[in-house]
Amino acid sequence: MPAIPPLASRDRRVLRTHILTELERVDEALCSSAAGSPATQQLAADRSRLADVLARTEVETFGVCGLCGSFVGVERLLALPDTDRCSACAPLLRQPYR
């Protein structure tokens, strides 16, 4: 299997800009929400997740599927920034109904 090229710096900048915009939106919502409310707790969790994704964008393997090793795709990363699966492998993680 050929090596997957690292995420292009232009694509990485687009993703980082998108994530930073979302972080700003969450921060604004946190400032206007009541402390201790369920909504505030969810916003804090969202902010933590986005901060983790922002840090992961600096890792060379960001954007590479953890199952098959193919490129996840910029469009998918914009829609689901914390994904580590390509669209072909994502259904493989779902548990069958019992």
Rosetta constraint file for C-alpha pairs under 8 A:
AtomPair CA 4 CA 64 HARMONIC 7.60 0.50
AtomPair CA 4 CA 69 HARMONIC 7.43 0.50
AtomPair CA 4 CA 70 HARMONIC 6.60 0.50
AtomPair CA 4 CA 71 HARMONIC 6.74 0.50
AtomPair CA 6 CA 60 HARMONIC 6.12 0.50
AtomPair CA 6 CA 61 HARMONIC 7.05 0.50
AtomPair CA 7 CA 11 HARMONIC 6.56 0.50
AtomPair CA 7 CA 12 HARMONIC 6.32 0.50
AtomPair CA 7 CA 60 HARMONIC 7.46 0.50
AtomPair CA 7 CA 62 HARMONIC 7.30 0.50
AtomPair CA 7 CA 63 HARMONIC 6.65 0.50
AtomPair CA 8 CA 12 HARMONIC 6.14 0.50
AtomPair CA 9 CA 13 HARMONIC 6.12 0.50
AtomPair CA 10 CA 14 HARMONIC 6.33 0.50
AtomPair CA 11 CA 15 HARMONIC 6.23 0.50
AtomPair CA 11 CA 74 HARMONIC 6.84 0.50
AtomPair CA 12 CA 16 HARMONIC 6.09 0.50
AtomPair CA 12 CA 57 HARMONIC 6.84 0.50
AtomPair CA 13 CA 17 HARMONIC 6.02 0.50
AtomPair CA 14 CA 18 HARMONIC 6.20 0.50
AtomPair CA 15 CA 19 HARMONIC 6.16 0.50
AtomPair CA 15 CA 57 HARMONIC 7.94 0.50
AtomPair CA 15 CA 74 HARMONIC 7.76 0.50
AtomPair CA 15 CA 77 HARMONIC 7.43 0.50
AtomPair CA 15 CA 78 HARMONIC 6.30 0.50
AtomPair CA 15 CA 81 HARMONIC 7.91 0.50
AtomPair CA 16 CA 20 HARMONIC 6.01 0.50
AtomPair CA 16 CA 54 HARMONIC 6.41 0.50
AtomPair CA 16 CA 57 HARMONIC 7.19 0.50
AtomPair CA 17 CA 21 HARMONIC 6.13 0.50
AtomPair CA 18 CA 22 HARMONIC 6.37 0.50
AtomPair CA 18 CA 78 HARMONIC 7.22 0.50
AtomPair CA 19 CA 23 HARMONIC 6.15 0.50
AtomPair CA 19 CA 50 HARMONIC 6.62 0.50
AtomPair CA 19 CA 53 HARMONIC 7.91 0.50
AtomPair CA 19 CA 54 HARMONIC 6.58 0.50
AtomPair CA 19 CA 81 HARMONIC 7.77 0.50
AtomPair CA 20 CA 24 HARMONIC 6.23 0.50
AtomPair CA 20 CA 54 HARMONIC 7.79 0.50
AtomPair CA 21 CA 25 HARMONIC 6.34 0.50
AtomPair CA 22 CA 26 HARMONIC 6.20 0.50
AtomPair CA 22 CA 50 HARMONIC 7.76 0.50
AtomPair CA 23 CA 27 HARMONIC 6.05 0.50
AtomPair CA 23 CA 47 HARMONIC 6.23 0.50
AtomPair CA 23 CA 50 HARMONIC 6.63 0.50
AtomPair CA 23 CA 51 HARMONIC 7.60 0.50
AtomPair CA 24 CA 28 HARMONIC 6.19 0.50
AtomPair CA 25 CA 29 HARMONIC 6.29 0.50
AtomPair CA 26 CA 30 HARMONIC 6.06 0.50
AtomPair CA 26 CA 43 HARMONIC 6.31 0.50
AtomPair CA 26 CA 46 HARMONIC 7.50 0.50
AtomPair CA 26 CA 47 HARMONIC 6.33 0.50
AtomPair CA 27 CA 31 HARMONIC 6.28 0.50
AtomPair CA 27 CA 47 HARMONIC 7.53 0.50
AtomPair CA 28 CA 32 HARMONIC 6.53 0.50
AtomPair CA 29 CA 33 HARMONIC 6.16 0.50
AtomPair CA 29 CA 43 HARMONIC 7.50 0.50
AtomPair CA 30 CA 40 HARMONIC 6.14 0.50
AtomPair CA 30 CA 43 HARMONIC 6.39 0.50
AtomPair CA 30 CA 44 HARMONIC 7.39 0.50
AtomPair CA 33 CA 37 HARMONIC 7.73 0.50
AtomPair CA 33 CA 39 HARMONIC 7.34 0.50
AtomPair CA 33 CA 40 HARMONIC 6.04 0.50
AtomPair CA 34 CA 40 HARMONIC 6.64 0.50
AtomPair CA 35 CA 40 HARMONIC 6.30 0.50
AtomPair CA 36 CA 40 HARMONIC 6.21 0.50
AtomPair CA 36 CA 41 HARMONIC 6.69 0.50
AtomPair CA 37 CA 41 HARMONIC 6.37 0.50
AtomPair CA 38 CA 42 HARMONIC 6.22 0.50
AtomPair CA 39 CA 43 HARMONIC 6.16 0.50
AtomPair CA 40 CA 44 HARMONIC 6.09 0.50
AtomPair CA 41 CA 45 HARMONIC 6.26 0.50
AtomPair CA 42 CA 46 HARMONIC 6.15 0.50
AtomPair CA 43 CA 47 HARMONIC 6.06 0.50
AtomPair CA 44 CA 48 HARMONIC 6.20 0.50
AtomPair CA 45 CA 49 HARMONIC 6.21 0.50
AtomPair CA 46 CA 50 HARMONIC 6.16 0.50
AtomPair CA 47 CA 51 HARMONIC 6.10 0.50
AtomPair CA 48 CA 52 HARMONIC 6.22 0.50
AtomPair CA 49 CA 53 HARMONIC 6.29 0.50
AtomPair CA 49 CA 82 HARMONIC 7.70 0.50
AtomPair CA 50 CA 54 HARMONIC 6.09 0.50
AtomPair CA 50 CA 81 HARMONIC 8.00 0.50
AtomPair CA 50 CA 82 HARMONIC 7.76 0.50
AtomPair CA 51 CA 55 HARMONIC 6.33 0.50
AtomPair CA 52 CA 56 HARMONIC 6.25 0.50
AtomPair CA 53 CA 57 HARMONIC 6.36 0.50
AtomPair CA 53 CA 81 HARMONIC 6.62 0.50
AtomPair CA 53 CA 82 HARMONIC 5.72 0.50
AtomPair CA 54 CA 58 HARMONIC 7.56 0.50
AtomPair CA 55 CA 59 HARMONIC 7.62 0.50
AtomPair CA 56 CA 62 HARMONIC 6.28 0.50
AtomPair CA 57 CA 62 HARMONIC 5.67 0.50
AtomPair CA 58 CA 62 HARMONIC 7.37 0.50
AtomPair CA 62 CA 84 HARMONIC 7.67 0.50
AtomPair CA 63 CA 71 HARMONIC 5.88 0.50
AtomPair CA 63 CA 72 HARMONIC 5.17 0.50
AtomPair CA 63 CA 73 HARMONIC 6.78 0.50
AtomPair CA 63 CA 74 HARMONIC 7.71 0.50
AtomPair CA 63 CA 77 HARMONIC 7.16 0.50
AtomPair CA 63 CA 84 HARMONIC 6.75 0.50
AtomPair CA 64 CA 69 HARMONIC 5.60 0.50
AtomPair CA 64 CA 70 HARMONIC 5.67 0.50
AtomPair CA 64 CA 71 HARMONIC 4.69 0.50
AtomPair CA 64 CA 72 HARMONIC 5.48 0.50
AtomPair CA 64 CA 84 HARMONIC 6.72 0.50
AtomPair CA 64 CA 85 HARMONIC 7.39 0.50
AtomPair CA 64 CA 86 HARMONIC 7.71 0.50
AtomPair CA 65 CA 69 HARMONIC 4.69 0.50
AtomPair CA 65 CA 70 HARMONIC 5.39 0.50
AtomPair CA 65 CA 71 HARMONIC 6.09 0.50
AtomPair CA 65 CA 72 HARMONIC 5.65 0.50
AtomPair CA 65 CA 84 HARMONIC 5.31 0.50
AtomPair CA 65 CA 85 HARMONIC 4.43 0.50
AtomPair CA 65 CA 86 HARMONIC 5.36 0.50
AtomPair CA 65 CA 89 HARMONIC 7.88 0.50
AtomPair CA 66 CA 84 HARMONIC 5.75 0.50
AtomPair CA 66 CA 85 HARMONIC 5.87 0.50
AtomPair CA 67 CA 85 HARMONIC 6.81 0.50
AtomPair CA 67 CA 89 HARMONIC 6.81 0.50
AtomPair CA 68 CA 89 HARMONIC 7.31 0.50
AtomPair CA 70 CA 86 HARMONIC 7.12 0.50
AtomPair CA 71 CA 86 HARMONIC 6.85 0.50
AtomPair CA 72 CA 76 HARMONIC 6.65 0.50
AtomPair CA 72 CA 77 HARMONIC 7.06 0.50
AtomPair CA 72 CA 84 HARMONIC 7.36 0.50
AtomPair CA 72 CA 85 HARMONIC 6.27 0.50
AtomPair CA 72 CA 86 HARMONIC 4.30 0.50
AtomPair CA 72 CA 87 HARMONIC 7.13 0.50
AtomPair CA 73 CA 77 HARMONIC 6.28 0.50
AtomPair CA 73 CA 86 HARMONIC 7.27 0.50
AtomPair CA 74 CA 78 HARMONIC 6.08 0.50
AtomPair CA 75 CA 79 HARMONIC 6.35 0.50
AtomPair CA 76 CA 80 HARMONIC 5.82 0.50
AtomPair CA 76 CA 81 HARMONIC 7.47 0.50
AtomPair CA 76 CA 86 HARMONIC 7.81 0.50
AtomPair CA 76 CA 87 HARMONIC 7.75 0.50
AtomPair CA 77 CA 81 HARMONIC 4.45 0.50
AtomPair CA 77 CA 82 HARMONIC 7.27 0.50
AtomPair CA 77 CA 83 HARMONIC 6.76 0.50
AtomPair CA 85 CA 89 HARMONIC 5.88 0.50
AtomPair CA 85 CA 90 HARMONIC 5.47 0.50
AtomPair CA 86 CA 90 HARMONIC 6.06 0.50
AtomPair CA 87 CA 91 HARMONIC 7.52 0.50
AtomPair CA 88 CA 92 HARMONIC 7.98 0.50
AtomPair CA 89 CA 93 HARMONIC 7.30 0.50
AtomPair CA 90 CA 94 HARMONIC 7.52 0.50
